[in-house]
Amino acid sequence: MCGIVGFTTFKNKTNQYKEILFDMTNALSRRGPDEKDYYFSENIALRS
Amino acid sequence: MSAEHSNNRYTLIYNGQLYNANDIRKELIEDYNYTFQGYSDTEVVLKAYIQWGSKIISKFNGIFSFAIWDENKNELFLARDHFGIKPLYYTIIDNDIIFASEIKAILKYPKVKLELDSQGISELFGIGPAHTPGTTIFKNIYEIKPAHFAIFNKYGLHITKYWELKSKEHTDNFEETCNKVKQLLKDAIDRQLISDVPLCCLLSGGLDSSIITAFASRYYEENDLSPLDTYSIDYVDNDKNFVKSDFQPNSDKHYIDIMKNTFHTNHHEIVIDTPELAKALEDAMIARDFPGMADVDSSLLLFCKYVKKGATVALSGECADEIFGGYPWFFREDALNSNTFPWSIALTERQQLLNPDISSKVNLKEYIDFRYHESLENVEILSTDSSETAEKRKISYLTMNWFMQTLLDRSDRTSMYNGLELRVPFCDYRLVQYLWNIPWEWKAYNGREKGLLRYICKDLLPKEIVDRKKSPYPKTHNPTYLKTVKQMLTDIMKNKNAPINYLLNRDYILDILETDGNSFTRPWFRSIDDRSSAYGLSLSSKYVA
């Protein structure tokens, strides 16, 4: 709720989306507790 | 948060606060039969979008930056609030978009490269610490502009402006205007006082923060929440070291005492010393991801750090000067004639600071001129505007889009670095819109800066506060600060191969050090001290490179 991160995967498919999202969210950890709210589907990865 | 609707799934990630969430929720329930799980504004944002789509964004009264994924359309919707109080950056790599609240998170995505090209250098040294809306100093990393939303799908990115200030003739008379402004201000503050976590007001004893404190204190009394917590910042030995100047005529303590005694707030005074202030220069830069406002950033960062020990939300008086006309350049004859951003005049010095190799490839004056004139094109002047009103519209526009933006970025980055949420009631878009069209003579009522604001609050505050001349954000006057940053810079310069040498003119920096800053004669940006800013910028340049 204090920071958002995400990316589409139309072209850049990856099995690492969980790890990437985690790294991105981690970089924002000072903004406050993250929701650990993930969403993945075929072309998107989101986390807040 | 996800929701299913009409055989589709919508997923929202959100950062912000919606101050009219209750009104929107009510409408969705009563008129459109939505059901809600709880009282979060996150749910309101999601369901409002599901119902109305992008049309609803301009009606959101709040601070926000969010993304919604539409599963059926396979489409991403990104939006940022009217003034860009909450951040949203992105980059596009091979037809995919990567976005985040801060640049540092984008850098964690593989394949993102950090590059500073000649535009970035022009931005950093020509415009900095301000920036051209939509850009960052890093190549290919952008921001969604304030009051814009964007749609990204397999065909690419499409950006739309959903709101802007409208110029129109002001028809209310003076008394009606005063009542309306006061009512809008009260409404903005009252909405932003709603919090289920501990809240406080930042109080410098200046007009703006005092107004917020006064309204908040009254609200607290009416709702049995007293006492209100207030916080101020000061520096060790500042009373001893304080020296009057054009930009800073008085020290705060006297006025803070008046306020806390009048409103019986539970006041906390944070006192900061030089070593901590200097050390936090690096944190402040990390918070922004690039060089900012030196100690003006680091002191707010420390302030927020200590405020966070007692509160999770803080109300700040930021933005009143921009919308009510509080800065000296609103009053200076030559502000528009200077043909450049009026707060940033040390152009020769900025160019001289560059390493000769880079300096030959980058023309700061040309770049600044380009951005300045490009920006002015957006100002809507009415045929009925007097030439003074037209001029003031331009100054206001520039101030809001460049100067205020820099301060808003600073507020978000330094506060969120400490997990503190800063709210800025003067940035309520309805208030800003209403003020935009008020004749300049009324805004400068009684020939004073923020004259209208003083007039409408005269019964709310002690006279000394109402009359107090504008004083910028409190800075340290402790001579040890300059000594400390001078030493920090000296240490960096000992290494001829330090990255700073690629960007900056080594000889000029050594000269600044030797003459104790006296060879850099004019303020870098507003009241950022010439010497400390030169040190500060040089220091932070070491990280950029």
Contacts between the chains, C-beta under 8 A, distances in Angstrom:
chain1	res1	chain2	res2	distance
A	1	B	14	6.8
A	1	B	15	6.5
A	1	B	42	7.1
A	2	B	15	6.0
A	2	B	101	7.9
A	2	B	416	6.6
A	2	B	419	7.2
A	3	B	15	5.7
A	3	B	100	7.2
A	3	B	101	4.0
A	3	B	102	6.8
A	3	B	105	7.1
A	3	B	416	7.5
A	4	B	13	4.4
A	4	B	14	6.8
A	4	B	15	5.3
A	4	B	65	6.6
A	4	B	66	6.6
A	4	B	67	6.0
A	4	B	88	7.7
A	4	B	99	7.6
A	4	B	100	6.7
A	4	B	101	5.4
A	5	B	13	7.8
A	5	B	99	7.3
A	5	B	100	4.3
A	5	B	101	7.2
A	5	B	105	5.0
A	6	B	13	6.4
A	6	B	67	5.7
A	6	B	76	7.7
A	6	B	98	7.7
A	6	B	99	5.8
A	6	B	100	7.5
A	7	B	96	6.0
A	7	B	97	6.6
A	7	B	98	4.2
A	7	B	99	7.1
A	7	B	109	6.2
A	8	B	76	6.1
A	8	B	96	4.6
A	8	B	97	5.3
A	8	B	152	6.5
A	9	B	96	6.3
A	10	B	95	5.6
A	10	B	96	5.6
A	10	B	154	4.9
A	11	B	94	4.9
A	11	B	95	4.6
A	11	B	96	5.4
A	12	B	93	6.7
A	12	B	94	5.9
A	12	B	96	4.8
A	12	B	111	7.6
A	16	B	110	7.9
A	20	B	108	7.0
A	20	B	109	6.0
A	20	B	110	7.0
A	23	B	108	4.1
A	24	B	100	5.9
A	24	B	105	4.3
A	24	B	106	7.4
A	24	B	108	4.6
A	24	B	109	6.5
A	25	B	105	7.2
A	26	B	108	7.5
A	27	B	100	7.8
A	27	B	102	7.2
A	27	B	104	4.6
A	27	B	105	4.3
A	27	B	107	7.3
A	27	B	108	5.2
A	28	B	100	7.0
A	28	B	101	6.0
A	28	B	102	6.0
A	28	B	104	7.4
A	28	B	105	5.2
A	30	B	287	7.9
A	30	B	416	6.9
A	30	B	417	5.1
A	30	B	418	7.2
A	30	B	419	6.6
A	31	B	15	7.8
A	31	B	101	6.7
A	31	B	102	7.6
A	31	B	416	4.3
A	31	B	417	7.7
A	31	B	419	6.8
A	32	B	416	7.1
A	32	B	419	4.5
A	35	B	13	7.9
A	37	B	1	6.8
A	37	B	13	6.7
A	39	B	2	6.6
A	39	B	11	4.4
A	39	B	13	7.6
A	39	B	69	6.8
A	41	B	69	7.5
A	41	B	71	6.3
A	42	B	74	7.6
A	43	B	74	5.5
A	43	B	154	7.6
A	44	B	11	8.0
A	44	B	69	4.9
A	44	B	74	7.9
A	44	B	76	6.7
A	46	B	11	6.2
A	46	B	13	5.0
A	46	B	67	6.4
A	46	B	69	6.3
A	47	B	13	6.7
A	48	B	13	3.7
A	48	B	14	6.6
A	48	B	15	7.0
